[in-house]
Every structure is written in structure tokens, then in C-alpha cells.
Amino acid sequence: MRYSDFYALLNRACLNSRFVHVTGTASELAASKWLTDLSCQIQGGPIVVVAADTSSLDRFDEGLSFWGGSISSCRLEEMDVGPYSGLAPHRQRIGERCRWLFSALNLQQNKVLSATLPGLAQRTSPVDYFLGHCHELRIGTDLPEGFVSLLIKMGYYASPKVEDVGQYSIRGGIIDLFSPAYLSPVRIELFGDQIESARLFDPLSQRSLQSVEKLWIIPSREVSLEPEYRMAAARSIKDRFPDGSAVQEIQNQLSLGANFDCVDFLVSDFFDQDTSAVDYIPTGATILWLDSIECNQSFESFLVSEARAFEKSAGEIFSPPPDRFYEKSIRTILDSQFRRIELNRIRLEEGDESESHLLTYRTQPFRTLNADHLPLTNPDLQKRVRAKLQEFLENQIGVVVTCGSELQLQRMSHFMEVLSLPLEIVKGPIEDLSHNTIHLASAEISVSEVDLESRTAFLRDQDFLGDRAARRLGAGQSKTTSAQKALETFSHLDLESGQVVVHKDHGICIFDGLKTIEVQGIPAEFLVLRFKDQDKLYLPTYRVGLIQKFEGSPALDKLGGTAWLRTKIKVKNHLRDIASELLKLYAIRSQAEREAYPPVDEDYLAFESAFPYEETQDQLRAIDEINSDLELVRPMDRLVCGDVGFGKTEVAMRAAFRCAKEGRQVAVLVPTTVLCFQHLESFRKRFHGWPLRIESLSRFTSPADSKKTLHDLSEGKVDIVIGTHRLLSQDIKFQRLGLIVVDEEQRFGVSHKEKLRNLRKTVDTLSMSATPIPRTLNLSLSGIRDLSLIGTPPKGRLPTRTFISKYDEETIRKAILGEMERGGQIFYIHNRVQSIYSVADELRTLVPEARVIIGHGQLPERELERVMVDFYSHKSDVLLSTTIIESGLDIPRANTMIVDQAQNYGLSQLYQLRGRIGRGKDRGYCYLIIPHGRVLDSAAQERLRVLQQNSELGSGFIIAQHDLEMRGSGNLLGEEQSGFANSVGYELYMELLQEAIAELKGEEISEKTIDTEINLRIPALIPDSYIPDIKTRLYYYRKLTFVEDERDIDTLEDELRDQFGALPESTINLLGVMLIRRECQRLGVLDLSAGPKNLSLLFSPKTKIRTERLIFLAGHPNKKYAITPDNRLIVRLGDITWPKVLDEIRTLKNSLL
């Protein structure tokens, strides 16, 4: 049956019946094809797709993308956390719900509404209210009166920079806001009260994307913060809870109009009528049910689960009864109000079928042909694949193989050529394809199936390469950029008044904010720096590069004193020794040689193709860099820094495969027995089918097995050995060691690293870490080691939400029960073996429903192994353990972690612990528990703050940067973890190190070290009326210190104009002055001052100008130039403007250099 024939039947059935039952399929791919070709309409009305869960909606969206049409969906889901979880819903999910409500009321062409049943059932604001608070703004019209007040009532809140849904920012004549109606925030530029322009912009870069002629401002929450509704909510809450101080507190917040978390769960208290999202669905719509049987069963289970959760949290204000938050009879309401099409794999017998119509559309699931992940070179796999594909072609069933990336498409193309099958690569729409050819398409579907009606098999590359979990970016997730970008992000001068900073020349001081001062009648802005004894220094903003962040609370330096100078001299002397050692190490490794590896061959490509995930771009880049390293004669020394679960292990496995296939042995060094156990299983599974022997050495290995492994290792019979520090023992002998892989490098001590250093002078070394120790990261950033950064998260991975809470039994109980309700498991971290058993007793009393198991490093080896295996097999719900689980356990079901006494852990340690959860499709929740009645020291507070603020995927590199600041970089080669960097700050420490290395190499010091002072007697600043936020102004002052030429200035000018409007004259002057300053640095000018008609230049002793040319200029008859007794060059210029000064400096540069 052709698709068009089925559409005709479907339309005819809907014309005569309110209920059409399609049996034989529940395929999201087929349904998306129907909607694409029907233009989202049945009988002139829109179609609303209802699915059982988010996964089904994902597959439906994949189908829309697969067919290549212009149709897109707007989806509605329930809150990401329920009202009985004790957690607040994410603002992004709230915004997505508001977008759906708006789309339903303003349905556009080629837009289809999709929803889960719980999402439709959740209570929301009345239609009249929501519609009455949607405001259309057009270019050339005035803003509504009291616009800011209007935004606040609609749930928006002020923010210096707009990045999230519901935020707004006002900067003079520019308004940024993130309306849920759009996927990007909008920037409105005003002329008076009139809207002059509007454009969408990127929330990350803050740069404009596209202009719009009109825009909609819609409510950002489903509750109202207008006085009448707030008062109604307060009365309703009081009726439900007549007593209680907590009730009074919420009533007070409501009366003040507070925009607080969890208020969204109180939607039924705000409005006197019950409304669900169904009330927003347009009249005449048709409901398309994707597997209606599954939808019904899933919704019933959902209601039972919510009712059970309510019983456990009854009496809490933010836990409304289920019937006040969900419309339980939502299915009945939908069936009574709308025409419906139900897709089911089997036929349902209805009680009354007089108004129903039965159609049949058959699809069949397709099972993978390579469940064992065999390499493509395997003869049995090739025979199996060829037979199945030929069977399809002989039966006139067309075959479409989707490839999730260009790399996969190339692999599949090569494979089909090996099988001698007819092949065509599809570039355009997937339709009307030949039934006697294998078609490869660059597309992605999650489920393979055979459509018996269209006689087409839709397969995936995974069906041949082995089942793969896609690891691409999910919607709304952004890529972490390169290491350099991460460093730039970290180095932004994000200062607050009162923060400790370091001035390169004067030492440690306090930043007391910015201040505008008139100098000789010219306004200028200064950083106010407070030193010891309340001495103050006013630093011109163009010299902000002299200021660097400083972590900790050290003693302040005396302005003009000698202590800071002595400290710098001491650090410099220390760094000369460090630089010397670094260069020796670098020289040894640069001169060392080993046999280069041959290029990758068919075996490597086959091993690569069996990877059960789709590589991210960052992974591929790291793999390519490692392969390039191996094909050189110089030994590799590379650090791979990537967040937990981002695919570092696969990168190491590919390097190990190349090494082992060349007859060289691989040692994989891991910090814990648990990780050794898991790596052994992972490596053996990944290398299955290859003639390579993999063994382990750890506490879990019996003495007999250890003895045999040691013997065979020395004779070259073991290709890959995985072990703890046992691998560094004197009795370990390798026949031909080729590669050392160090996993979780930050966990190894100094003595272990010294032994490694002796091993690896001629051996390739690959280190992996999410948060490398300061010394390791420092080596990479110094250019001594190579660095690869993996920052792309897997598809659908959600950032773990982190909460800091004082110890509260109810919080812990709800966290544990909430995770158990969704079928998950919990890590409870308590790092004291002496008291861990009493904590277990407390947990069993607090949550008797939970099965609690204990694990720690002092358990006998076999018992600890049993504990880990039992937890992995879900024979327990809570693993109460020490930090032994910090590395190793990869359990997708475990998505809640409670860390007891969190203030006692290091930043990297907390980050690694948190990385154990949220590794699957479910969001992770991490509770950092601190004791009651105890004041935390500033360092502990800072560690917890940094961890909570850096919850986004891929933030391990930034965590490591903070760790460098907070602990110091330590001795780069050896023994101290907290070192000289503490006395001068990390940034200055690294700067001085680079200078020491350059000095020893005989390289010239960068001209940027010349700190040119400039006074042109013109206002050059960013007025606070232009950029009110101090942090943002400092950011741009800092950014200006990095300009090199006019292109940089033009880019900055465009960025400023885009975000803040037309530049004031003083800011334009500032851009010019910073360009002049950069040219002065190149010329070697220490001071540039302007009089009414003249310029005065003082040259640095480091200047590269030719003295004879300077004398020649001064002796020229035009008397434009003169040299004063104090060696200043005077230039007669006439009127002083920055363009004239810039031209003159460039003229001098061309003449004197």
C-alpha cells in the first residue's frame, strides 16, 4: 500500500467516525510520516499527538526530522520533579510548558502539538488568564505602560545577563528578556518608549541571531504573582493549613510578591477553577494516540505512584493532594471532546463500536544482526548480514540504513562494498526509493522496523555495527569548547567588592569596587584597591590586566613596602629551578625515540566500528591526536581531560588496541580495586573476539592467579594488564612495555608518580582524569604535556542538580524514597569506618523500606567484591560507603547521592563523587549535607559554592581550574601539593613560570609585559549609565587588554553595540586608547602623555627601537620631533585625537623598528 492510499483511507474514516482504530502498529516513525504528508491536519483540524512517555515523544520527533519536512513539534511534559519530591522544578521545564500553552492558543502552520498524558493532566492557569497576559509587541509601537511591573507579575525576574527562561535585564534603551514563547531570548532596542528593533540572541555568546518584526511576551510561570491571585493563594493555603509558622512564612512571601521556588506546585491555590492543558487544545482537533494501551497503563501507574508519594509527604505545604494537581479523568475528557485515532499493535475490543472505524497498518520490529558486537571483518557476521539484506531485496522490500554521523556512513559504505551489495547514498528526502538497492542515509532513528505497507525496511547502522547508544548533544545542551576557551571563561575577572586580588607590582590587596574620578577635568574610571593599613591605590581600568584573582584570605601587603618584592624574588628563584627541571624533562622526552607505529589498518577500523556508542566530536578529536602521537618516533605524553562518563575509557582502549596489536604490552594503572575490577570486565567485553589476553592485578586477584599473571607478563603472554599501584612493584617485569594508561591520575601519590616517571621516558603515556591534580594540569597548560579535552556530553544526559542542606532526617528520607519510587538506587557517602555501622542502623530506622548495604576499604576483598556486585545487580537500594566508590562504579540506576559531612571533602573529590550519578537518562540529585550549628570555614564554603555553581555537563576542567586557585599548583615535578603559588596567586605564578622558561630558552620576553601608561587628556571609559553592572564592565575592560588590531576592536564594538546599544563617545575613545596602548607595547613605550599640542613618549629599556633612527628623526629640519634631557621623545602633533595619535605611533613604529 502506498502512503497516499493509506492517507485517503484515514481521512475517509475520520470523516465518518469520531474513533479510528489503527491496528498492527504503534510506530512513531510511521505516525510522523503521516503527519508530515498530511500537513498536521485531519479534516481541517490540527492533530495532537499523545505518547506514553518522553522516550516515545523523542522517537516521534526523530521521525519528523528523519522525513525531512518542515514539520516540527511543540511538546508538553509534566514537571521534571513531582510536588512530593521536596525539590523545585527546573525553570526550563516550566518555560517549556508555558510555550506549549501559548502554541496551543496560537497554533502555526507546520507545527504539531505533542504531549505525555501526565503533562496534559497537570493543573495549569485558566485559559482566559493566560490569553489575557500574552502581549504582542511590534516594531514601531510603544512598550506597554508599566512594562517592568508587567513582567514581574508574569513571573519574570531581573538578572544582569539574560541566559535562562523568565529572566530580564534593562540597560538604558535596551531590554533583554527570555520569553518562553521562543527558544532564544530577545533583545529590544528602544527609541524613547518606541520599539526601534528586536532580535533574537544566543544566551551563551549574547550575540544577536536574527531580527524579528514582532514578538510575544507570555507568562513565564503557570501561577500569577498579581496581588489578587497572591491573596487568593494565601487564603487557600490558610484554609488547608490553619496553623503553622511555615504557612505564615509562605503567606508573607506571597504578600510581598516573592518569586520563590516550588510556588508552581500551588497552582490550584491561585485560581478558583480547575484547568488542565486539555482546555487549551483547539476545537476540532484530532488526538493521535501512540500506543493507547501503553498510554493508559503508564498513566494509571503514574497516578498510583504520585498517590503513594503524597501519603508520605501529606501535611507539607508544597504537596497538594493529587486531585488538586492532576486531572485524573483526563482520558475520559479527551475522548468525549475530540476525535481520536488510536495506534495499537493489537486490536482492542470496544464496548460500543458503532462510532468506530477499524484500519490496519502493519509494521514489524527488526532485531539487530550483531548483538555480540563482532568486528565487521568477522566472516559469520558478513554471511549473516549479506543473507538478510539479499532476502529483503529478493522480496522487493527496499532497505534504508540510517547512519548517525558522516563517520558511520563511511563505515557502512565500506562494509556494503565488502559484501558486494548494490549501494546508493541518499542525499535528499527519503521517499520513492528503489526496492533493489541498499540506501544509506545520514539520519538517525532509535528503533529499527520493517514497514510492511510501504514495503521498506528502516534499519540503523547499529544493526550491523552492534547496538549503539547515541552520544550526541541533546536539545538545549551546548558543547564545552576547547581547553583555551575553558581557560578564557575561568580567567574572566568576575570580581565582587571585598574580594581578595593580587596586583602584580604591589601585592595582595582588597578590591573595593570601581570609582569615577575627574583628573584635570577629564572623567576616568579606576579600580579601588585597598592595601594594609587602609592604604588605597586607584588603578586606571585600562591597566586591569595587572589584577588577578586570588583565592584564600592571606595577609594584605603594604603599599610601597618591600615584602611583596621579596616574595616575588623568592618565587622567581624557585621557578628558575622548576623551569630548569621542566626543560630537562622535556628535553629527555624530546630526544627519546621509539619505533613509530604504522598507520591504522583494517583491524583497527574493525575494532573502531564495534564501539557500542556513537563517538562525539571531542572524542574523535582526542583519538586522532593520540593516533598522530603514536605515529611519531617521540614517545607520547598526553593528558585526556573529560567529564565523568564522556568516553575517556574508549579513547584509552583504542590506543591500547593499537599498541597490543603491534606486540607491545599495555599497563593500565587505576587507583582503586573497585575500578580495577570494573575495567577488567569492560576491557574484556570490548576486546571480545580479538586474540589479546587481558589480566588484572589487585586485591581481588588470588595469589595463584597473581603469580601466573606475573610470570606470563614477563614472557610477553599477557597483552594488557590492569592493576592498582601493585603494577609499580619491583617484581613486575614486562617483556616489551609500550603504553602506560593512568586512569584518574589525580588519585595517585607522589611516590607512585616518581616510579611512573622512571618507566615512561621511552614509553608512551596516556593519562585520564575529569579533574586532574594541579601539578598535572599545570604541566599540560605549560606545554610540557599535550592536552586533549573531551567536553561533549552524551545525548539526553541531564546535569546533576546539587543541593547544600543542613542535616535533616526528613530531607534524607524523602531523597531516598523519591529515588526508590522511580526504580533507582542511592549512594550514601560516610567517610568514617568507625561510625559507618551506626549510620547504617540510623538509615534502616529512618527508611525501613530501603535495603541498605555497607561497603568500605577495610572489608575483606571477597566481601567487598560481593557488596559491589550485589549493588550493581540491584539487590540493595542504598549503598552506604566510604569514598571507595569515588572511582569505578558505573550504575545508571543510581541517580541520588547523599554526602555526609560534605565540608570535609576536597573539591575534586566532591566532583568525582557526584560524577557517580546521573550517568543514564534520568537526572541525578546530589545532596551535600553539612552539620547543624557549625560555622564552616571560608575554604569549605568556597568548595561547596564552586561545586553547586558548576553543575553543567563538562565542568570538570573548570573545577580543576578552581582547584588550582584554591590549593595552589604545587611543585610541578614533585612533592608538594600546595606550593609557592599560594603566595602570589595561580595566574601570576604561571606567568612568572612562562617567563622563567623563556629566559632559560633564550627567548625574548613578550612585549606585553611592558605596562604602558597612557594619558591623552580625553575621556576614555565605559560609563555606568551604559553598562550598569560592575562585573560586566570589568569583563569588557579585561577583554580590551587582549586586543591586537582593528579587527579585534571592530568585533568588540559590534558586540557592545549589539548588547548595549550605540556606544558613548567615551567608550569609543576607550577602544582607540586600548589600540594605541597595544601599539605602544610593540614599540616599547613605558609612558605616553599628551599636552595641549604635543605627545611625550618614554621608552622602556626593553625597547627594540634603533637609536640612530631616533636621533635622525630628532635632527630633522621640520622640528616635529625632539629629545629631552630625560630621554623623552616629544612629538608636535597639533590637535590631540586618538586617531591622530594612533597614526603617529604607527608611523614611529615603522620608522624606528
C-alpha positions, 0 to 999 in steps of 0.5 A: 500500500502506498502512503497516499492510499493509506492517507485517503483511507484515514481521512475517509474514516475520520470523516465518518467516525469520531474513533479510528482504530489503527491496528498492527502498529504503534510506530512513531516513525510511521505516525510522523510520516503521516503527519508530515504528508498530511500537513498536521491536519485531519479534516481541517483540524490540527492533530495532537499527538499523545505518547506514553512517555518522553522516550516515545515523544523523542522517537516521534520527533526523530521521525519528523526530522528523519522525513525531512519536512518542515514539520516540527513539534511543540511538546508538553511534559509534566514537571521534571520533579513531582510536588512530593519530591521536596525539590523545585522544578527546573525553570526550563521545564516550566518555560517549556510548558508555558510555550506549549500553552501559548502554541496551543492558543496560537497554533502555526502552520507546520507545527504539531502539538505533542504531549505525555498524558501526565503533562496534559493532566497537570493543573495549569492557569485558566485559559482566559488568564493566560490569553489575557497576559500574552502581549504582542509587541511590534516594531514601531509601537510603544512598550506597554505602560508599566512594562517592568511591573508587567513582567514581574507579575508574569513571573519574570525576574531581573538578572544582569545577563539574560541566559535562562527562561523568565529572566530580564535585564534593562540597560538604558534603551535596551531590554533583554528578556527570555520569553518562553514563547521562543527558544532564544531570548530577545533583545529590544532596542528602544527609541524613547518608549518606541520599539526601534528593533528586536532580535533574537540572541544566543544566551551563551555568546549574547550575540544577536541571531536574527531580527524579528518584526514582532514578538510575544511576551507570555507568562513565564510561570503557570501561577500569577504573582498579581496581588489578587491571585497572591491573596487568593493563594494565601487564603487557600493555603490558610484554609488547608493549613490553619496553623503553622509558622511555615504557612505564615512564612509562605503567606508573607512571601506571597504578600510581598510578591516573592518569586520563590521556588516550588510556588508552581506546585500551588497552582490550584491555590491561585485560581478558583477553577480547575484547568488542565492543558486539555482546555487549551487544545483547539476545537476540532482537533484530532488526538493521535494516540501512540500506543493507547494501551501503553498510554493508559497503563503508564498513566494509571501507574503514574497516578498510583505512584504520585498517590503513594508519594503524597501519603508520605509527604501529606501535611507539607505545604508544597504537596497538594493532594493529587486531585488538586494537581492532576486531572485524573479523568483526563482520558475520559475528557479527551475522548468525549471532546475530540476525535481520536485515532488510536495506534495499537499493535493489537486490536482492542475490543470496544464496548460500543463500536458503532462510532468506530472505524477499524484500519490496519497498518502493519509494521514489524520490529527488526532485531539487530544482526550483531548483538555480540558486537563482532568486528565487521571483518568477522566472516559469520557476521558478513554471511549473516548480514549479506543473507538478510539484506539479499532476502529483503531485496529478493522480496522487493522490500527496499532497505534504508540504513540510517547512519548517525554521523558522516563517520558511520556512513563511511563505515557502512559504505565500506562494509556494503562494498565488502559484501558486494551489495548494490549501494546508493547514498541518499542525499535528499528526502527519503521517499520513492526509493528503489526496492533493489538497492541498499540506501544509506542515509545520514539520519538517525532513528532509535528503533529499527522496523520493517514497514510492511505497507510501504514495503521498506525496511528502516534499519540503523547502522547499529544493526550491523555495527552492534547496538549503539547508544547515541552520544550526541548533544541533546536539545538545549545542551551546548558543547564545552569548547576547547581547553583555551576557551575553558581557560578564557571563561575561568580567567574572566575577572568576575570580581565582587567588592571585598574580594581578595586580588593580587596586583602584580607590582604591589601585592595582595590587596582588597578590591573595593569596587570601581570609582569615577574620578575627574583628573584635570577635568577629564572623567576616568574610571579606576579600580579601588584597591585597598592595601594594609593599613587602609592604604588605597591605590586607584588603578586606571581600568585600562591597566586591569590586566595587572589584577588577578584573582586570588583565592584564600584570605592571606595577609594584605601587603603594604603599599610601597613596602618591600615584602611583596618584592621579596616574595616575588624574588623568592618565587622567581628563584624557585621557578628558575629551578622548576623551569630548569627541571621542566626543560630537562624533562622535556628535553629527555622526552624530546630526544627519546625515540621509539619505533613509530607505529604504522598507520591504522589498518583494517583491524583497527577500523574493525575494532573502531566500528564495534564501539557500542556508542556513537563517538562525539566530536571531542572524542574523535578529536582526542583519538586522532591526536593520540593516533598522530602521537603514536605515529611519531618516533617521540614517545607520547605524553598526553593528558585526556581531560573529560567529564565523568562518563564522556568516553575517556575509557574508549579513547584509552582502549583504542590506543591500547588496541593499537599498541597490543596489536603491534606486540607491545604490552599495555599497563593500565594503572587505576587507583582503586580495586573497585575500578580495577575490577570494573575495567577488567570486565569492560576491557574484556567485553570490548576486546571480545573476539580479538586474540589479546589476553587481558589480566588484572592485578589487585586485591581481588586477584588470588595469589595463584592467579597473581603469580601466573599473571606475573610470570606470563607478563614477563614472557610477553603472554599477557597483552594488557594488564590492569592493576592498582599501584601493585603494577609499580612493584619491583617484581613486575617485569614486562617483556616489551612495555609500550603504553602506560594508561593512568586512569584518574591520575589525580588519585595517585601519590607522589611516590607512585608518580616518581616510579611512573616517571622512571618507566615512561621516558621511552614509553608512551603515556596516556593519562585520564582524569575529569579533574586532574591534580594541579601539578598535572594540569599545570604541566599540560597548560605549560606545554610540557604535556599535550592536552586533549579535552573531551567536553561533549556530553552524551545525548539526553544526559541531564546535569546533576542538580546539587543541593547544600542542606543542613542535616535533616532526617526528613530531607534524607528520607524523602531523597531516598524514597523519591529515588526508590519510587522511580526504580533507582538506587542511592549512594550514601557517602560516610567517610568514617569506618568507625561510625559507618555501622551506626549510620547504617542502623540510623538509615534502616530506622529512618527508611525501613523500606530501603535495603541498605548495604555497607561497603568500605576499604577495610572489608575483606576483598571477597566481601567487598567484591560481593557488596559491589556486585550485589549493588550493581545487580540491584539487590540493595537500594542504598549503598552506604560507603566510604569514598571507595566508590569515588572511582569505578562504579558505573550504575545508571540506576543510581541517580541520588547521592547523599554526602555526609559531612560534605565540608570535609571533602576536597573539591575534586573529590566532591566532583568525582563523587557526584560524577557517580550519578546521573550517568543514564537518562534520568537526572541525578540529585546530589545532596551535600549535607553539612552539620547543624550549628557549625560555622564552616570555614571560608575554604569549605564554603568556597568548595561547596559554592564552586561545586553547586555553581558548576553543575553543567555537563563538562565542568570538570576542567573548570573545577580543576581550574578552581582547584588550582586557585584554591590549593595552589599548583604545587611543585610541578615535578614533585612533592608538594601539593600546595606550593609557592603559588599560594603566595602570589596567586595561580595566574601570576605564578604561571606567568612568572613560570612562562617567563622563567622558561623563556629566559632559560630558552633564550627567548625574548620576553613578550612585549606585553609585559611592558605596562604602558601608561597612557594619558591623552587628556580625553575621556576614555571609559565605559560609563555606568549609565551604559553598562550598569553592572560592575562585573560586566564592565570589568569583563569588557575592560579585561577583554580590551587588554587582549586586543591586537588590531582593528579587527579585534576592536571592530568585533568588540564594538559590534558586540557592545553595540549589539548588547548595549546599544550605540556606544558613548563617545567615551567608550569609543575613545576607550577602544582607540586608547586600548589600540594605541596602548597595544601599539605602544607595547610593540614599540616599547613605550613605558609612558605616553602623555599628551599636552595641549599640542604635543605627545611625550613618549618614554621608552622602556629599556626593553625597547627594540627601537634603533637609536640612530633612527631616533636621533635622525628623526630628532635632527630633522629640519621640520622640528616635529620631533625632539629629545629631552634631557630625560630621554623623552621623545616629544612629538608636535602633533597639533590637535590631540585625537586618538586617531591622530595619535594612533597614526603617529605611533604607527608611523614611529613604529615603522620608522624606528623598528 
